[in-house]
């Protein structure tokens, strides 16, 4: 299979990234140039640079390894896909990212709770701490899900715009669409 040539910008991104990662005091011009290139980066390449994705990968790495880690990463990707990430507007994408991150934090809190409290003798303070952590992460997760649902519900109720245009000969054309921006 023939490989397509790598765009010059991608090579520059890799070079700048490596240079910035090695530098104790990064050159502000390099930072600015990498920023400019990242803004122009195609959407299908950008997730590799996403801090949000890095955080989720780190959480998954702390909770699992090997096959379990691969399945958790795949589950995260599938949930992102099922929530319609790529077809969603930017605001919904931010909320989907928050849901996925909150979900992993909830799973981590569940794991900590189970490892500390379930079938073990623990002090009241330890049990209470783990329970509050679990409750807090669950509240954040459910709030994120609820917020996405509200935003999507509001988007459905966005008023439509209808334009009536009369053509030569008296025929009328009706054009309908969403009002945006």
N, C-alpha and C positions, 0 to 999 in steps of 0.2 A: 504494500500500500504506500502510495506516494504521500509524503508529508508536505503540507503547505508551508511556505516560508513564514517565519515568525515576524510580525510587524516590528519595525524599528522601535516603536514606543514601548513594546513589551520588553525588549532587551534593555532599554533605558530604565524602565521600572525596576527590573531585576537588579541592574547595576546600582541604581540609586538606593534601593532598599538595602542591599548588602553593605554599601558604604555607610549609610545612616545607622545601621545596626552595629557596625564596628566602631563608630566614632564616639569618643567620650563627650565631645562638644560638637554636635552636628552643625554643619554649615547651614545657616538659614536659607541660603539660595537653593541648596539641595532639597530642603524640606518643602520650600515653596514650589519647586519644579515637580517634585513627586506628587504634591497635592494637585497641581494642575493636570498631571497625567492621570491621576486616580479619578478625577472628575470626568475625564473623557473616556475612561475605561468602559468597555461594553458591559452591560448588566450581567451577562453570563460569566464574566471573569471576576467581577468585583467582589462577590462573596468570599473569595479566597483572602481578601484584604479586610474583611469586615470584622471590626472589634466585637460586635454582637455575636458573630459566629465563633470567634476565638473564645469568648467567654463560655458559650455553650459547649464547645469542644473540650475546654478545660474542665467544666463541671462533669461532663461525661467521662473524661479521663480519670477524674478523682473517684468516680463511683464504680468504674468497671475497667476491664482489660480484656484483651484477646477477642474471642467471638462475642462475648457479651457487649464489649465496647462497639464492635462493628454493628451489632443489632440495634444498640441504642442510637448510634449515629444514623442508621437507616430509618429508624422509627422517627427521629427528629426530621429527617428529610421528607419522609412520607407525610407526616402531619403538616409540615409546611406546604407541601403540594396539595393536600386535601383542603387546607384552609384557603387555597387559591392565591398564594403569595404572588406569583408572577403576573397574574391578571389583575391584581388589586392596585388601587391608587396608593401613592406614597404614605398617606396617613394610615391606611389599613395595613400596609407592610410593616410600619413601625409597631403597630399593635400586635400583629402576628408574631413579630420578633419577640416582643415583650411576653406574649403568651407562652411561646416555646421556652424562653429563659425561665419564666416563673414556674412552668411545669417541671423543668429539671430541678429547680431549687426545691419544689415541693417533694419530688421523688427523693432528693437527697435528705430532706428533713424526715421523711417517712423512714428512710433507711437508718438514719441516726437514731430515731425514736425506737425502731424495732431492735436495733443492736444494743441499745442502752436499757430500755424499759421492759420490753416483752419477755416474760418468763424469767425475770431477774429481780433480785432484791436490790432496790436502789433507795437512796435517800429521797425524802419528800422534795427537797430543793432540786435535785437532779431530774426527777420525774416531772416536776412543775416546769423547769426550764425547757426540757425537750417538748413538753406538751404545748407551751406557749410558742416555741419556735415553729412547731407543726401548724398550729392554728394561724399564726401570722402569715406563713408562706401560703397556706391554703386560701386565706382571705385575699391576698395579693393576686393569686392565680385566678380565683373566681371573679375578682374585680376586673382583671384584664380581659377575660372572656366576655363578661357583661358589657364592657366598654366597646369591644369590637362588634358585638351584636347590636348595640345602640347605634353606632356609627353606620353600620350597614342598613339598619332599619331607616335611619334618617336619609340615607342616600336613595333608598327606594321611594321616599316621599318627596324627592326633589321635584319641583314643578317642571313641566315640560314646556317647551316653546313651540308654538305653531305659527307658521308663516303661510299666508294665502297669497299666491301670485297668479294674476290673470295673464294668460298668454294671448297672443294675437288670435282672433277668432272667438274670443270669449271663453275659452277653456280655462278652468281654474285648477291650479296645482296646490295641494296641501303638503307642506313639509313639516314634519314633527321631529323633535330631538330634545335632548337634555340641555338645560341651561347650565353652562359651566363658566367659571372664572369670569 
